[in-house]
């Protein structure tokens, strides 16, 4: 029998207790021994909970309990999770975590502390909720050089984009619906602005490329400016718009990192991933493209991933099985200005013919687009591959010419 | 540095050597040490190979070489792989295998021998080629009771069905094309008849439910009788026809096992899996539905999976990390006659009105279907849920009435 603790009794933490109880027999049999919750840390009181007597408000009750071997950190955020996790690892306890923010910011350090202390720091639940992705990337695809990873890593934004594409709701209407259904928080900034997806792609990139990649190194845009006009133009190209997170190894050895709304063809394996589902598409140089799809969030799926890590930590029995990556180094991530990419641009122009002429003269082989109900003063087009930096320069010159830029979205085809 | 051997230098075996060389540095770094091929067993000679001097025709050269710790079995079939694998495991060597036939027939015994000898028997490559599925099912979904597994597990038949659906090729034309492109063997029986998919779903079911399931316990049909008329009727229902392998836990605790062409709605996550791609959809009681997609066969993807197992065996370093399942027991698999399922039936009837009347009187809420270019003497319909046994009785009574049964396909919606 092995004793564990849960820190943070919110959605995920209470889910861990619930799934451990619901699937008790099969989990024990797979772990090779009984798993017992010894303590639960939360600042709130849960007097009616079946676990009421296990609750403590004092972290030291867990830290100093030598019988507790594994701790599930489901608090989230950096403070106090970072200090708690360090102390637990140094005390010889394995930590399993659903905390993407902490892993994305401090993963290299915590993995290294775990290794030194011969315990494990595992975080399957930090990316893609219940979708198995950390372990497959780390273990099942070990024979591969990872060429790129492309993912739909945020369920809230995917729900919003699905409603915009399929039901022609505006961004604002779709966000309201997501909030009504509990898919978006009251303050949805981290989701719709791309910060949540950013943390997750950083974790995947660090794992795939063996060097810590920080969220601030990622070129990040949210979906808040995507309009139904953009959705319609994308459709006219046989495409859809999704919030895509991408890590890509460039020929110069650097990693290109990007989180942004992107236009992808309907034939892409990611195009049909709808509603709150998440998906991760990995390209390995031996295996080709492999796709993982599932619920990217939610109480039970995320708890399922946390417990998979607990079972692995039990089986590892004080040998270090964690993944490992090195600290960040300055030159690992490429400057986004050097990325070469296709763009879709939508402009407002009083003189559409003049705009068209300017575009045809200044962009490499642009394709002018059209859509139903297109206003007379609107013009949209897609470019060929261009340097991000050149696109920037050209959009500035468009503004100087008096054409108002309405939309600028990357095309991944 | 760790020494390995490869047995069988065919497509997969030579792929293992090729990927080990191509991705040498990254594989060594992930394994924690250099992996060196010490011997290759094949009855043929490969004098021009860069590995020419490693070849042997004598299995004992590998068995008796104490420096070899891990052996990749890529021979296939039962004989001599079964005897070879037993001897190697008993000699304290781990074996990694792409041999689905052997795992499906002897998995329980070989896993148990591996456990006794504190070595590992791993077979990620036996199902779904390069798609990570064995390890995710075993490890990442450890917190779940698996409700069912549904898969497209054979690339050849999926290619054929795709060509029938998208390009309206007949079964025979599509098979010829598959053979021309190297996707189907000269004797395609094991693929189109369902035996290959059968072995794979047996491995997944054994793993998910902890008891060995044998291929002869599975209700197996191939795609050879599927016609373009059936494809058209499926389309009229908003569905496609795919060769589906399914393992499902019934409420009575038994496992229902089935490999057959099945009509699935286009909204199913499996409907858009086309060409030679494979996919496995797993329903866990905590995680919900999780989908895995990738190349289900081919030299490099399969080699990628074999090497992932080699890396895991290296890291396990003489501790047993293998999955484990118990020997089969008589009552584990349900009799297919007790399955309750919807059917599509297509008949030839000189008197269509009489056939229609008979159907409406004898089936529970049948729905009569129609398609373009439907011959006057053809009638097709779908039933509500029925016992397989009752369907059998009714098709016999249809024949007795003089209506000729042209098609009978299961509906999974």
Interface residues (C-beta under 8 A of the other chain):
Chain A: X19 X20 X22 X23 X26 X27 X29 X30 X31 X124 X130 X131 X132 X135 X136 X139 X140 X141 X142 X143 X144 X145 X210 X269 X272 X284 X285 X286 X287 X288 X289 X290 X291 X292 X293 X294 X295 X298 X300 X301 X303 X304 X305 X306 X307 X308 X311 X312 X315 X319 X321
Chain B: X19 X20 X22 X23 X26 X27 X29 X30 X31 X124 X130 X131 X132 X135 X136 X139 X140 X141 X142 X143 X144 X145 X210 X269 X272 X284 X285 X286 X287 X288 X289 X290 X291 X292 X293 X294 X295 X298 X300 X301 X303 X304 X305 X306 X307 X308 X311 X312 X315 X319 X321
